[in-house]
Amino acid sequence: MEAAVVDIGSKLLKAGPAIPDQAPSMIIPTQMKRALEDGSAADNSLLEDVIVDPVVRGVIRDWDAMEDLLHHVLYIGLGWEEGNEGQILFTDPLCTPKAVREQLVQLMFETFNISGFYASEQAVLSLYAVGRISGCTVDIGHGKMDIAPVIEGAVHHIASRRFEIGGTDLTKLLAQELGKSNPMINLNIADVETLKEQYAACAEDEVAYEKTQQSSEREQHTLPDGQVITIGRERYTVGEALFQPSILGLDAHGIVEQLVHSISSVSSENHRQLLENTVLCGGTTSMAGFEDRFQKESSLCSSAIRPALVKPPEYMPENLAMYSAWVGGAILAKVVFPQNQHVTKADYDETGPSVVHRKCF
């Protein structure tokens, strides 16, 4: 049985057997429904379903919901049999607290009775997916944005940066902008998320963005409830916020300058290797025009060595940026489990959850 690879994002969970040149077999929302008693009922018999988000800005916050979600993924989605559980590799977001890593390995051995465990950082895995062991990842997900220099397969943590902004903040921004131009329309956040995925784009540069803001061109979109909304310059405001964070009310440099500043704290002899092997990952980076805008900003940035993007190999699945960490995990799983570099049940029984820090890098 192939080892399972699981990449748990704030919005989507990617899982599947470790087959690197294929997309993950499961891509599902990282959410669970939980039935709550309606206290207004005299007999407390009425139940109300609420949506629970186990992961908030890259960190597991609700372990009961995560256990239920993983049970569904492993036994129903991937077809594991109880009593015959296999090996599993998890991707680790940047800045994962040690306590979270320990709780995850404890859950997997004590509740799921797995035969082997490994975890590796997403930045390292995203580089593996494009055939690199050194470089820098710019990961813009649903709940956070990470910039991580990686040297010889190890994240340079001192130079890494985490920003707690991501796709969810851009969705809220779009909701605000659409509310201004469509004041009579009642929008819910799910509708706005759909509009963002369909329409959001990056202008070619700041001058082009200013032109979009002066344009009166608008497009009609019919919402599921039949309301008709118009969208125009708002679509570009969403993408521009990544390059001009002041749009989100943040006093910060744009994404390319943040990358250059991050690298500046690494030894200068590594600057070229890191900047010229930059990998974009996370669902937000697949926004229309984002890659072109990133490259345009790179050509204008203050650094003597300018960022250059690594193109994924042709044999890799399409839309690799959406799940590059999962693909890298599938590649790594082909190495660590056959070579017995993983955490075994015996390792766990002997040392306890802290073994994850010694055996997983």
C-alpha positions in Angstrom: 0.0 0.0 0.0 1.4 3.4 -1.0 2.0 5.9 1.8 -0.7 8.5 2.2 0.3 12.2 1.8 -1.9 14.8 3.5 -1.6 18.6 3.1 -4.0 20.4 5.3 -4.7 24.0 4.3 -6.9 26.6 5.9 -9.4 26.3 3.0 -8.6 23.0 1.2 -7.3 19.6 2.3 -5.3 17.7 -0.3 -4.8 14.0 0.2 -3.9 10.9 -1.8 -1.4 8.0 -2.2 2.2 9.1 -2.8 2.2 9.2 -6.6 4.2 12.4 -7.5 3.2 12.9 -11.1 -0.5 12.8 -10.4 -2.7 15.4 -8.7 -3.9 14.4 -5.2 -6.9 12.1 -5.4 -8.9 14.1 -2.8 -9.2 17.9 -2.7 -12.0 18.8 -0.3 -12.9 21.8 2.0 -11.1 21.8 5.3 -14.4 22.0 7.1 -16.7 19.8 9.2 -20.3 20.0 10.0 -21.1 19.8 13.7 -24.7 19.3 15.0 -25.5 21.6 17.9 -28.6 21.3 20.1 -31.0 24.2 19.7 -31.5 25.4 23.2 -34.8 27.1 22.4 -36.5 23.7 22.0 -38.2 22.5 25.1 -36.9 18.9 24.7 -33.5 19.9 23.2 -34.4 17.6 20.3 -33.8 20.0 17.5 -30.3 20.0 16.0 -28.7 22.7 14.0 -25.7 22.1 11.7 -22.8 24.5 12.0 -19.7 24.7 9.9 -16.5 24.3 11.8 -13.1 25.3 10.5 -10.4 23.1 12.2 -7.6 25.1 10.7 -7.3 28.9 11.1 -4.5 30.7 9.3 -2.5 27.5 8.9 -2.7 26.2 12.4 -5.0 23.4 13.7 -7.3 25.0 16.3 -10.1 22.4 16.7 -8.6 18.9 17.3 -12.0 17.1 17.6 -13.1 18.4 14.2 -9.6 17.5 12.7 -9.9 14.0 14.0 -13.3 13.6 12.4 -12.1 15.1 9.1 -9.0 12.8 9.0 -11.2 9.7 9.8 -13.3 10.6 6.8 -10.3 11.2 4.6 -8.4 8.1 5.5 -11.1 5.4 5.8 -13.7 6.7 3.3 -11.7 8.8 0.9 -8.5 6.8 0.7 -10.0 3.4 1.5 -7.9 2.5 4.5 -9.1 -0.5 6.5 -9.4 -0.3 10.3 -6.7 -2.5 11.8 -4.6 -2.3 8.6 -3.5 1.3 8.7 -0.5 2.4 6.6 2.1 5.1 6.7 1.4 8.8 6.4 3.3 12.0 5.5 2.0 15.4 6.5 3.0 18.8 5.2 4.0 21.3 7.8 3.1 25.0 7.4 5.8 27.5 8.2 6.0 28.4 11.9 4.0 25.4 13.0 4.2 25.4 16.9 6.0 22.4 18.4 3.0 21.5 20.5 0.9 21.2 17.3 3.4 18.8 15.7 3.4 16.7 18.8 -0.3 16.6 19.1 -0.6 15.5 15.4 1.8 12.6 15.8 0.1 11.6 19.0 -3.3 11.6 17.3 -2.0 9.5 14.4 -0.4 6.8 16.5 -2.8 6.6 19.4 -6.1 7.2 17.6 -5.4 6.0 14.1 -2.8 3.3 14.9 -0.7 4.2 11.8 2.4 2.2 11.1 4.7 5.1 10.2 4.7 8.9 10.3 6.7 11.7 8.7 6.2 15.5 8.4 8.1 18.1 6.4 7.8 21.8 5.9 5.7 23.0 3.0 8.4 25.3 1.6 10.9 22.5 1.3 8.3 20.2 -0.4 7.2 22.9 -2.8 10.8 23.2 -4.0 11.0 19.4 -4.3 8.0 19.5 -6.6 9.9 21.6 -9.2 13.2 19.7 -8.8 15.0 22.1 -6.4 16.5 21.7 -3.0 17.4 25.4 -2.6 15.4 28.4 -3.4 12.6 30.6 -2.0 8.9 30.0 -1.8 6.2 32.6 -1.8 3.1 30.8 -0.5 -0.1 32.8 -0.5 -2.9 30.6 0.8 -6.4 31.2 2.2 -5.3 32.4 5.6 -1.7 33.4 5.5 1.2 34.4 3.3 4.7 32.8 3.9 8.0 33.7 2.4 10.6 31.0 3.2 14.2 30.8 2.0 15.4 27.1 1.7 19.0 26.2 1.6 20.0 22.5 0.8 16.6 21.3 1.9 16.3 23.2 5.2 14.2 26.3 5.8 16.2 29.3 6.9 13.8 30.3 9.7 15.5 33.5 10.8 14.9 35.0 7.3 11.4 33.5 6.9 8.4 35.8 7.1 4.8 35.0 8.0 2.0 37.5 7.3 -1.5 36.7 8.5 -3.2 37.9 5.3 -4.4 35.7 2.5 -7.2 34.8 0.3 -9.8 35.2 3.0 -8.7 38.9 3.5 -8.9 39.5 -0.2 -12.4 38.1 -0.2 -13.5 40.5 2.5 -11.8 43.3 0.6 -13.8 42.4 -2.5 -17.0 42.3 -0.5 -16.4 45.8 0.8 -15.7 47.1 -2.7 -18.7 45.5 -4.3 -20.8 46.7 -1.4 -19.9 50.3 -2.4 -20.7 49.9 -6.1 -23.8 47.6 -5.5 -25.4 49.0 -2.4 -28.8 47.4 -3.0 -27.4 43.9 -3.4 -27.3 41.5 -0.4 -24.0 39.5 -0.7 -23.0 36.6 1.4 -19.3 35.7 1.8 -19.7 32.4 -0.2 -21.0 34.4 -3.2 -18.1 36.9 -2.9 -15.6 34.0 -2.8 -17.0 32.6 -6.0 -16.8 36.1 -7.6 -13.2 36.4 -6.5 -12.2 33.1 -8.0 -14.0 33.9 -11.3 -13.1 37.6 -11.8 -10.2 38.7 -9.6 -7.0 39.7 -11.5 -3.8 41.6 -11.3 -3.1 44.6 -13.4 0.2 44.7 -15.4 1.7 47.4 -13.2 0.7 50.4 -11.0 0.0 52.6 -14.0 -2.3 50.0 -15.5 -4.0 49.5 -12.2 -4.8 53.3 -12.0 -6.3 53.1 -15.4 -8.6 50.3 -14.4 -9.8 52.4 -11.5 -10.8 55.2 -13.9 -12.6 52.8 -16.2 -16.4 52.7 -16.3 -16.6 49.2 -17.9 -18.6 46.8 -15.8 -19.8 43.2 -16.3 -23.0 41.7 -15.0 -23.1 38.5 -13.0 -26.2 36.7 -11.8 -25.9 35.3 -8.2 -27.4 32.0 -7.3 -30.5 33.7 -5.7 -31.2 35.6 -8.9 -29.8 39.0 -7.9 -27.7 40.7 -10.6 -24.5 42.3 -9.6 -22.1 44.4 -11.6 -18.3 44.1 -11.3 -15.6 46.2 -12.8 -12.6 47.9 -11.3 -13.1 45.9 -8.0 -11.6 42.8 -9.6 -8.2 44.6 -9.9 -8.3 46.0 -6.4 -8.1 42.5 -5.1 -4.9 41.6 -6.9 -3.3 45.0 -6.4 -3.6 44.6 -2.6 -0.8 42.0 -2.7 1.5 44.6 -4.3 0.2 47.6 -2.5 -0.8 46.4 1.0 -1.9 49.9 1.9 -5.2 49.0 0.2 -5.8 46.5 3.0 -4.8 49.2 5.6 -1.3 47.7 6.1 1.9 49.7 6.4 4.0 47.2 4.5 6.0 46.7 1.3 4.5 44.7 -1.6 5.1 41.0 -2.0 8.2 41.3 -4.2 10.0 43.8 -1.9 9.1 41.6 1.1 10.8 38.7 -0.7 13.9 40.7 -1.3 14.0 42.0 2.3 13.7 38.4 3.5 16.6 37.2 1.4 18.8 40.2 2.5 19.2 38.6 6.0 20.7 35.5 4.5 24.4 35.2 3.7 25.1 37.2 0.5 26.7 34.1 -1.1 23.3 32.5 -1.2 21.3 35.4 -2.6 21.5 34.5 -6.3 20.7 30.8 -5.6 17.6 31.8 -3.6 16.2 34.6 -5.7 16.7 32.9 -9.0 14.9 29.8 -7.8 11.7 31.5 -6.6 8.6 29.3 -6.5 5.0 30.6 -6.3 2.6 28.4 -4.4 -0.8 28.6 -2.8 -4.2 29.1 -4.5 -4.1 32.9 -4.5 -1.0 32.9 -6.7 -3.1 31.3 -9.5 -5.1 34.6 -9.8 -5.2 35.8 -13.4 -2.2 38.0 -14.1 -0.4 37.4 -10.8 2.6 35.7 -12.2 3.1 38.3 -14.9 2.8 41.1 -12.4 5.2 39.4 -10.0 7.8 39.2 -12.8 7.2 42.8 -13.8 7.7 44.0 -10.2 10.8 41.8 -10.0 12.4 43.6 -12.9 11.8 46.9 -11.1 12.8 45.9 -7.6 15.7 47.5 -5.7 17.8 44.3 -5.5 20.9 43.9 -7.6 19.9 40.2 -8.0 16.3 40.0 -9.0 13.8 37.2 -8.3 13.2 34.7 -11.2 10.4 32.2 -11.2 11.0 28.5 -11.6 8.7 26.8 -14.1 7.3 23.4 -13.1 8.5 20.4 -15.1 6.1 19.4 -18.0 5.5 16.0 -16.5 4.0 17.5 -13.3 0.2 18.0 -13.0 -1.4 21.2 -14.2 -2.0 24.0 -11.7 0.9 22.7 -9.6 1.0 25.9 -7.5 -2.4 24.8 -6.0 -0.9 21.7 -4.4 2.9 21.8 -4.9 3.5 21.0 -1.2 1.5 17.8 -1.6 3.4 16.8 -4.8 6.7 17.4 -2.9 5.4 15.3 -0.1 4.6 12.5 -2.5 8.2 12.7 -3.8 9.7 12.7 -0.3 7.5 9.8 0.8 9.2 7.7 -1.9 12.4 8.2 0.0 11.8 8.4 3.7 9.5 5.3 4.1 11.5 2.8 2.1 14.8 4.0 3.8 13.2 3.8 7.2 13.8 7.5 8.0 10.3 7.9 9.4 8.9 7.7 12.9 7.9 4.1 13.6 5.4 2.9 16.2 8.4 1.6 18.2 10.0 5.1 18.1 6.9 6.7 19.3 6.4 4.2 22.1 9.9 4.7 23.3 10.2 8.5 23.1 6.6 9.8 22.9 5.4 12.7 20.8 8.7 14.7 21.0 10.3 12.1 18.7 8.8 14.1 15.8 11.3 16.9 16.3 14.2 14.5 16.2 13.2 12.5 13.1 11.2 15.0 11.0 12.9 18.1 9.6 
